[in-house]
Amino acid sequence: MSTHPQLNAAVEPIPQFDLCAQYAAIGAEIRTAVERVLSTQQFVLGREGAALEEEIAAPCGVAYGVGVASGTDALILALRACGVRSGDEVLLPTSTFVATGSAVSALGATPVFTDVRPETYNLDPAELERRITPRTRAVIAVHLYGLPADMDSIVAFAKSRQLPLIEDCAQAIGAVYKGRRVGSFGDAACLSFYPTKNLGAYGDAGMVITNSQQLAERLRTLRNHGQTAKYLSSEPGWNSRLDEMQAAILRVKLRHLADWQGSRRSHAAEYTRLLEQVPGVMPPHEPEGCEHVYHQYTIRCERRDALQQHLARRKIGSTVYYPHPLHLQPLYSHLGHKAGDFPHAERAAQEVLSLPMYPELRKDQIARVVEAIAEFVKC
Ligand SMILES: Cc1ncc(COP(=O)(O)O)c(C=O)c1O
């Protein structure tokens, strides 16, 4: 057996996220909520979903929520409701999860990628002017890792060009930009409740939030086969509804979200404090006026792959979000991009590493992660 404490078989693994720890704390509340749904035997478009829509929209600072089957569907339906069609172009950052782009492609439209800012990994607003064409029909701003994008500039661009703006808030529910929550800046905003998200369901679920009554009505139609009345469809739609079981579970979790976000923020502060002593590692940047919700705590390191292997040997989980920017995905090879087209995004893809981050993470675990990083940097 190794004499190194972190190589010892008895050392407790530190996963990158830990849903079991959360369930251990709230399991009884969840089971009560599930039992409530089972006793009503109403599973689709019922009271739980309607209540959740209100309970999410209000704190996000918008009037309407429309529950859908996933964050991806939220994007597809929001784009469609904003008028995006086959042959259109949609501007979006190349550093994001593939769903941001594939939602555009699902409508037969073309994603037009933009580079990101190297210190925030979010869309560089200067790129929008460079990439706009007469076929541009919408803009998607992604708040990657839970950090708000530069909304002043992005909103100003969209307004000046009269383009609908959609916020991809999949990773950023509750994040604040200059005193306002993300999701309240665009014409519509999309949430994902994928299980590992800051507010995660026990399966797939998502929501579109908006201040526009007209858009909300359209979205309710689109998620339900284009039906404007029972068995009367005026356009092709989808079956994309957030079910009652997931809604009930999410309503329980929503009551804990503010505490969980607080824990994430204090873990991030602790990581950043300890990492100040570690050269060659860049902690995440939180620009003035932004409140990051740390869906991910993402560092940068030139020897990232070796660092990740080192952490794995010390039983510390970490993940690369994302190793391939969208413009270099095989899915988009037909768009003809090549390495070097978006240098900031490409460099980030080689250097970023997300460390363990979940509300139940302990201070001693954070210290162990940083110790392991410091040990790697020295050798
Ligand atoms: C930035 C971003 N957009 C969209 C999605 C899609 O959400 P879902 O997995 O709920 O379809 C995700 C989920 O991982 C995401 O991280």
The ligand as an SDF file (V2000), in Angstrom:
LIG
                    3D

 16 16  0  0  0  0  0  0  0  0999 V2000
  -25.6890   25.2880  -21.5580 C   0  0  0  0  0  0  0  0  0  0  0  0
  -26.7190   24.2000  -21.7300 C   0  0  0  0  0  0  0  0  0  0  0  0
  -27.6950   24.3600  -22.6180 N   0  0  0  0  0  0  0  0  0  0  0  0
  -28.6530   23.4320  -22.7980 C   0  0  0  0  0  0  0  0  0  0  0  0
  -28.6600   22.2690  -22.0780 C   0  0  0  0  0  0  0  0  0  0  0  0
  -29.6970   21.2360  -22.3620 C   0  0  0  0  0  0  0  0  0  0  0  0
  -30.4810   20.9000  -21.2530 O   0  0  0  0  0  0  0  0  0  0  0  0
  -31.1240   19.4400  -21.1260 P   0  0  0  0  0  0  0  0  0  0  0  0
  -30.0250   18.4750  -20.7970 O   0  0  0  0  0  0  0  0  0  0  0  0
  -32.0940   19.5980  -19.9750 O   0  0  0  0  0  0  0  0  0  0  0  0
  -31.8050   19.1230  -22.3830 O   0  0  0  0  0  0  0  0  0  0  0  0
  -27.6660   22.0590  -21.1160 C   0  0  0  0  0  0  0  0  0  0  0  0
  -27.6720   20.8330  -20.3100 C   0  0  0  0  0  0  0  0  0  0  0  0
  -26.7060   20.1990  -20.0370 O   0  0  0  0  0  0  0  0  0  0  0  0
  -26.6580   23.0430  -20.9340 C   0  0  0  0  0  0  0  0  0  0  0  0
  -25.6880   22.8830  -20.0460 O   0  0  0  0  0  0  0  0  0  0  0  0
  1  2  1  0
  2  3  1  0
  2 15  2  0
  3  4  2  0
  4  5  1  0
  5  6  1  0
  5 12  2  0
  6  7  1  0
  7  8  1  0
  8  9  2  0
  8 10  1  0
  8 11  1  0
 12 13  1  0
 12 15  1  0
 13 14  2  0
 15 16  1  0
M  END
$$$$
